[in-house]
Amino acid sequence: MVIELIGVAIIVGAAAASTLRFIRTGVATTWNAGFHQYRANLGRGILLGLEFLVAADIIGTVAVTPSFQSLGILGLIIAIRTFLSLSLEIEIEGRWPWRRQSQQGHEELGPSL
């Protein structure tokens, strides 16, 4: 339960901090300048909070006497949260997670690739 509360607190805190930073950036410069950063910061907070929530689900299922039904529900929850995490990461980075490593390797080789 404590780990679930930490996960929720991270999501709520990230939402509040991202919103405050967006407002500050919007007032200081332009709203368009802060919008992409706002979405990225908010997405990162949600991703971190989801990691804690998945950990809490795993611990909760293992701590209780596991049954096939509880393991099936855990698997479904983890699948849904993994899909959400992947979707958020694609939204933040603008590319597939495995493409980031291959693109970084090309940058190190120089502009000829």
Backbone as ProteinMPNN parsed JSONL, in Angstrom:
{"seq_chain_A": "MVIELIGVAIIVGAAAASTLRFIRTGVATTWNAGFHQYRANLGRGILLGLEFLVAADIIGTVAVTPSFQSLGILGLIIAIRTFLSLSLEIEIEGRWPWRRQSQQGHEELGPSL", "coords_chain_A": {"N_chain_A": [[0.825, -1.197, 0.0], [1.97, 1.231, 0.737], [3.851, 1.601, -1.295], [2.154, 1.907, -3.47], [0.95, 4.333, -2.778], [3.178, 5.988, -2.935], [3.665, 5.855, -5.694], [1.311, 7.075, -6.696], [1.592, 9.588, -5.503], [3.889, 10.494, -6.793], [2.957, 10.763, -9.433], [0.94, 12.725, -9.097], [2.472, 14.811, -7.986], [4.311, 15.251, -10.079], [2.563, 16.126, -12.054], [1.639, 18.525, -10.935], [4.083, 19.978, -10.624], [4.983, 20.056, -13.289], [2.927, 21.512, -14.467], [3.131, 23.99, -13.142], [5.694, 24.765, -14.001], [5.186, 24.953, -16.746], [3.346, 27.076, -16.816], [4.964, 29.138, -15.82], [6.969, 29.213, -17.823], [5.365, 29.831, -20.023], [4.4, 32.381, -19.388], [6.803, 33.814, -19.222], [8.052, 33.467, -21.746], [6.845, 32.191, -24.557], [3.709, 30.478, -24.965], [3.757, 28.311, -26.661], [6.427, 27.579, -26.624], [6.78, 26.353, -24.149], [5.03, 24.208, -24.227], [5.705, 21.641, -25.408], [7.759, 20.826, -23.724], [6.33, 20.695, -21.383], [4.546, 18.55, -21.861], [6.429, 16.481, -22.101], [7.675, 16.48, -19.544], [5.463, 15.907, -17.92], [4.755, 13.384, -18.92], [7.057, 11.908, -18.225], [6.853, 11.936, -15.435], [4.493, 10.473, -15.091], [5.311, 8.013, -16.14], [7.29, 7.243, -14.254], [5.718, 7.072, -11.932], [3.995, 4.984, -12.726], [5.783, 2.85, -12.768], [6.249, 2.436, -10.041], [3.657, 1.696, -9.286], [3.311, -0.71, -10.693], [5.288, -2.227, -9.428], [4.174, -2.333, -6.853], [1.884, -3.85, -7.39], [3.037, -6.296, -8.138], [4.385, -7.037, -5.769], [2.178, -7.15, -4.052], [0.746, -9.304, -5.144], [2.517, -11.435, -4.878], [2.914, -11.481, -2.13], [0.476, -12.262, -1.054], [-1.204, -15.412, -0.942], [-0.497, -16.868, -3.902], [-2.649, -17.442, -6.654], [-3.922, -18.991, -9.642], [-5.799, -17.286, -10.718], [-5.225, -14.781, -9.485], [-2.634, -14.412, -10.45], [-3.171, -14.259, -13.18], [-4.7, -11.91, -13.284], [-2.749, -10.125, -12.377], [-0.9, -10.368, -14.491], [-2.431, -9.27, -16.574], [-2.785, -6.633, -15.634], [-0.111, -5.766, -15.596], [0.48, -5.984, -18.321], [-1.241, -4.032, -19.411], [-0.257, -1.7, -18.149], [2.359, -1.742, -19.084], [1.933, -1.327, -21.8], [0.871, 1.268, -21.641], [3.133, 2.61, -20.618], [4.962, 2.242, -22.729], [3.607, 3.601, -24.766], [3.594, 6.209, -23.705], [6.349, 6.729, -23.616], [6.997, 6.69, -26.329], [5.508, 8.886, -27.115], [6.808, 10.948, -25.709], [9.525, 10.816, -26.6], [9.26, 10.721, -29.347], [9.881, 8.668, -31.056], [10.462, 5.123, -31.609], [11.485, 3.2, -28.768], [13.728, 1.467, -29.157], [14.874, 2.547, -31.403], [16.226, 4.77, -30.598], [18.759, 4.007, -29.578], [20.029, 3.011, -31.891], [20.079, 5.308, -33.466], [21.68, 6.97, -31.933], [24.099, 5.672, -32.163], [24.67, 6.137, -34.859], [25.053, 8.875, -34.853], [27.437, 9.117, -33.522], [29.172, 8.146, -35.392], [29.333, 10.083, -37.273], [28.301, 12.614, -39.693], [28.049, 11.366, -42.162], [26.468, 9.135, -42.356]], "CA_chain_A": [[0.0, 0.0, 0.0], [2.864, 2.395, 0.786], [4.448, 1.78, -2.617], [1.094, 2.465, -4.314], [0.818, 5.747, -2.419], [4.346, 6.676, -3.501], [3.422, 5.972, -7.127], [0.283, 8.093, -6.915], [2.169, 10.88, -5.115], [4.808, 10.898, -7.855], [2.163, 11.219, -10.579], [0.299, 13.996, -8.739], [3.538, 15.805, -7.85], [4.83, 15.577, -11.409], [1.544, 16.922, -12.749], [1.657, 19.876, -10.363], [5.351, 20.635, -10.949], [5.006, 20.309, -14.732], [1.978, 22.584, -14.762], [3.718, 25.244, -12.67], [6.796, 25.112, -14.901], [4.564, 25.355, -18.01], [2.794, 28.423, -16.64], [6.096, 30.058, -15.703], [7.579, 29.343, -19.146], [4.407, 30.503, -20.89], [4.363, 33.809, -19.052], [8.116, 34.41, -19.488], [8.372, 33.466, -23.179], [5.586, 31.95, -25.271], [3.059, 29.244, -24.53], [4.212, 27.228, -27.534], [7.771, 27.168, -26.21], [6.704, 25.482, -22.987], [4.067, 23.127, -24.369], [6.352, 20.347, -25.635], [8.462, 20.486, -22.492], [5.272, 20.341, -20.412], [4.104, 17.186, -22.153], [7.52, 15.558, -21.81], [7.824, 16.388, -18.087], [4.288, 15.217, -17.396], [4.887, 11.979, -19.305], [8.105, 11.276, -17.406], [6.296, 11.723, -14.098], [3.538, 9.367, -15.162], [6.091, 6.782, -16.307], [7.904, 6.881, -12.979], [4.64, 6.631, -11.049], [3.537, 3.67, -13.175], [6.766, 1.851, -12.334], [5.957, 2.137, -8.637], [2.378, 0.989, -9.207], [3.555, -2.088, -11.127], [6.02, -2.885, -8.34], [3.215, -2.597, -5.777], [1.04, -4.97, -7.813], [3.832, -7.525, -8.074], [4.583, -7.362, -4.355], [0.883, -7.541, -3.498], [0.362, -10.628, -5.626], [3.441, -12.424, -4.33], [2.751, -11.518, -0.676], [-0.722, -13.052, -0.793], [-1.074, -16.738, -1.536], [-0.798, -16.708, -5.325], [-3.511, -18.395, -7.345], [-3.887, -18.736, -11.086], [-6.632, -16.117, -10.989], [-4.5, -13.566, -9.108], [-1.519, -14.261, -11.385], [-3.743, -13.798, -14.451], [-5.043, -10.494, -13.121], [-1.472, -9.402, -12.336], [-0.367, -10.329, -15.85], [-3.231, -8.316, -17.341], [-2.442, -5.29, -15.144], [1.243, -5.445, -16.062], [0.407, -5.785, -19.771], [-1.856, -2.726, -19.658], [0.657, -0.64, -17.718], [3.501, -1.751, -19.993], [1.465, -0.652, -23.011], [0.807, 2.699, -21.33], [4.507, 3.112, -20.511], [5.529, 2.294, -24.07], [2.933, 4.688, -25.473], [4.089, 7.482, -23.173], [7.74, 6.933, -24.024], [6.973, 7.055, -27.753], [4.995, 10.257, -27.178], [7.836, 11.857, -25.196], [10.737, 10.789, -27.417], [8.924, 10.892, -30.75], [10.381, 7.529, -31.829], [10.438, 3.861, -30.883], [12.606, 3.161, -27.804], [14.895, 0.787, -29.696], [15.457, 3.382, -32.446], [17.078, 5.759, -29.948], [20.114, 3.49, -29.505], [20.633, 2.931, -33.214], [20.325, 6.664, -33.937], [22.829, 7.501, -31.204], [25.282, 5.069, -32.749], [24.961, 6.823, -36.117], [25.537, 10.225, -34.556], [28.835, 9.02, -33.138], [29.985, 7.858, -36.577], [29.473, 11.294, -38.064], [27.156, 12.985, -40.529], [28.029, 10.682, -43.45], [25.448, 8.077, -42.377]], "C_chain_A": [[0.872, 1.266, 0.0], [3.466, 2.666, -0.595], [3.414, 2.34, -3.59], [0.921, 3.954, -4.038], [1.986, 6.57, -2.961], [4.149, 6.891, -4.997], [2.401, 7.048, -7.453], [0.83, 9.479, -6.588], [3.126, 11.395, -6.189], [4.031, 11.442, -9.046], [1.532, 12.577, -10.281], [1.347, 15.107, -8.628], [4.114, 16.229, -9.187], [3.84, 16.423, -12.194], [1.561, 18.359, -12.246], [2.926, 20.626, -10.756], [5.435, 20.971, -12.442], [4.086, 21.461, -15.107], [2.532, 23.934, -14.321], [4.855, 25.705, -13.573], [6.259, 25.585, -16.25], [4.017, 26.774, -17.915], [3.913, 29.453, -16.568], [6.768, 30.288, -17.06], [6.662, 30.102, -20.093], [4.339, 31.989, -20.646], [5.675, 34.485, -19.436], [8.43, 34.48, -20.988], [7.072, 33.355, -23.977], [5.01, 30.625, -24.801], [3.492, 28.068, -25.388], [5.575, 26.705, -27.119], [7.713, 26.175, -25.054], [5.842, 24.253, -23.165], [4.721, 21.756, -24.534], [7.115, 19.88, -24.401], [7.477, 20.057, -21.411], [4.821, 18.906, -20.623], [5.178, 16.168, -21.81], [7.693, 15.383, -20.298], [6.663, 15.634, -17.461], [4.358, 13.724, -17.71], [5.936, 11.247, -18.492], [7.612, 11.001, -15.986], [5.32, 10.568, -14.066], [4.276, 8.041, -15.307], [6.707, 6.321, -14.99], [6.849, 6.388, -11.99], [4.112, 5.259, -11.425], [4.498, 2.565, -12.758], [6.531, 1.453, -10.873], [4.658, 1.354, -8.5], [2.508, -0.463, -9.666], [4.293, -2.857, -10.037], [5.085, -3.232, -7.189], [2.305, -3.764, -6.133], [1.784, -6.295, -7.72], [4.012, -7.959, -6.629], [3.282, -7.832, -3.729], [0.458, -8.926, -3.92], [1.245, -11.71, -5.023], [3.246, -12.571, -2.824], [1.527, -12.343, -0.268], [-0.504, -14.422, -1.426], [-1.463, -16.668, -3.006], [-1.712, -17.82, -5.841], [-3.413, -18.081, -8.833], [-4.714, -17.514, -11.447], [-5.881, -14.829, -10.654], [-3.301, -13.338, -10.024], [-2.006, -13.784, -12.756], [-4.101, -12.327, -14.401], [-3.77, -9.644, -13.09], [-0.875, -9.281, -13.733], [-1.107, -9.326, -16.719], [-2.908, -6.882, -16.938], [-1.071, -4.874, -15.664], [1.247, -5.207, -17.57], [-0.175, -4.412, -20.105], [-0.898, -1.602, -19.295], [1.906, -0.592, -18.59], [3.133, -1.062, -21.298], [1.38, 0.853, -22.796], [2.203, 3.304, -21.258], [5.146, 3.248, -21.884], [4.914, 3.443, -24.867], [3.436, 6.048, -25.01], [5.522, 7.75, -23.619], [7.82, 7.319, -25.5], [6.5, 8.496, -27.908], [6.056, 11.262, -26.748], [9.008, 11.962, -26.165], [10.459, 11.03, -28.895], [9.464, 9.789, -31.642], [10.3, 6.275, -30.962], [11.634, 3.797, -29.934], [13.86, 2.501, -28.363], [15.551, 1.566, -30.835], [16.42, 4.407, -31.852], [18.521, 5.281, -29.917], [20.766, 3.438, -30.873], [20.918, 4.323, -33.779], [21.501, 7.291, -33.212], [24.122, 6.939, -31.771], [25.669, 5.738, -34.048], [25.5, 8.212, -35.883], [27.011, 10.192, -34.198], [29.727, 8.784, -34.35], [30.159, 9.087, -37.457], [28.301, 11.489, -38.99], [27.077, 12.208, -41.84], [26.966, 9.59, -43.502], [24.085, 8.63, -42.389]], "O_chain_A": [[0.544, 2.25, -0.662], [3.578, 3.818, -1.014], [3.752, 3.159, -4.445], [0.762, 4.746, -4.968], [1.805, 7.708, -3.394], [4.428, 7.973, -5.514], [2.597, 7.84, -8.374], [0.564, 10.438, -7.312], [3.169, 12.594, -6.463], [4.404, 12.47, -9.611], [1.582, 13.48, -11.116], [1.134, 16.215, -9.119], [4.376, 17.41, -9.415], [4.237, 17.335, -12.919], [1.503, 19.301, -13.037], [2.858, 21.782, -11.176], [5.904, 22.047, -12.813], [4.421, 22.285, -15.957], [2.414, 24.918, -15.051], [4.97, 26.892, -13.877], [6.809, 26.515, -16.841], [4.204, 27.579, -18.827], [3.824, 30.517, -17.181], [7.099, 31.422, -17.408], [7.127, 30.926, -20.881], [4.231, 32.774, -21.588], [5.664, 35.614, -19.926], [9.016, 35.461, -21.446], [6.299, 34.309, -24.059], [5.73, 29.761, -24.302], [3.585, 26.944, -24.896], [5.847, 25.512, -27.25], [8.522, 25.249, -24.994], [5.903, 23.336, -22.345], [4.325, 20.805, -23.861], [7.121, 18.694, -24.073], [7.764, 19.158, -20.62], [4.726, 18.134, -19.669], [4.87, 15.099, -21.282], [7.843, 14.258, -19.822], [6.863, 14.811, -16.568], [4.052, 12.894, -16.853], [5.735, 10.095, -18.11], [7.918, 9.96, -15.406], [5.316, 9.775, -13.125], [3.91, 7.054, -14.67], [6.649, 5.138, -14.655], [7.064, 5.398, -11.29], [3.809, 4.451, -10.547], [4.067, 1.46, -12.429], [6.607, 0.276, -10.521], [4.571, 0.44, -7.679], [1.882, -1.351, -9.088], [3.96, -4.008, -9.753], [5.192, -4.313, -6.61], [1.986, -4.584, -5.271], [1.226, -7.298, -7.275], [3.81, -9.128, -6.303], [3.27, -8.796, -2.964], [-0.137, -9.655, -3.126], [0.76, -12.791, -4.691], [3.397, -13.67, -2.29], [1.551, -13.037, 0.748], [0.298, -14.561, -2.349], [-2.628, -16.434, -3.329], [-1.549, -18.989, -5.492], [-2.889, -17.04, -9.229], [-4.371, -16.783, -12.377], [-5.892, -13.885, -11.444], [-2.98, -12.193, -10.344], [-1.33, -12.994, -13.415], [-3.845, -11.583, -15.347], [-3.715, -8.577, -13.701], [-0.398, -8.213, -14.117], [-0.492, -8.612, -17.511], [-2.772, -6.011, -17.798], [-0.898, -3.745, -16.123], [1.949, -4.316, -18.048], [0.337, -3.712, -20.979], [-0.746, -0.649, -20.059], [2.458, 0.485, -18.816], [3.929, -0.297, -21.844], [1.773, 1.629, -23.667], [2.433, 4.395, -21.78], [5.798, 4.252, -22.173], [5.622, 4.173, -25.561], [3.677, 6.936, -25.828], [5.865, 8.882, -23.961], [8.618, 8.177, -25.877], [7.027, 9.242, -28.733], [6.187, 12.321, -27.362], [9.436, 13.062, -26.511], [11.338, 11.496, -29.62], [9.505, 9.95, -32.862], [10.097, 6.351, -29.75], [12.704, 4.301, -30.274], [14.966, 2.949, -28.059], [16.689, 1.266, -31.198], [17.336, 4.862, -32.538], [19.429, 6.063, -30.199], [21.939, 3.786, -31.009], [21.9, 4.502, -34.5], [22.249, 8.066, -33.808], [25.127, 7.645, -31.853], [26.857, 5.899, -34.331], [26.335, 8.683, -36.655], [27.755, 11.117, -34.522], [30.896, 9.169, -34.35], [31.052, 9.118, -38.303], [27.41, 10.643, -39.07], [26.106, 12.381, -42.577], [26.594, 9.157, -44.593], [23.113, 7.876, -42.407]]}, "name": "protein", "num_of_chains": 1, "seq": "MVIELIGVAIIVGAAAASTLRFIRTGVATTWNAGFHQYRANLGRGILLGLEFLVAADIIGTVAVTPSFQSLGILGLIIAIRTFLSLSLEIEIEGRWPWRRQSQQGHEELGPSL"}
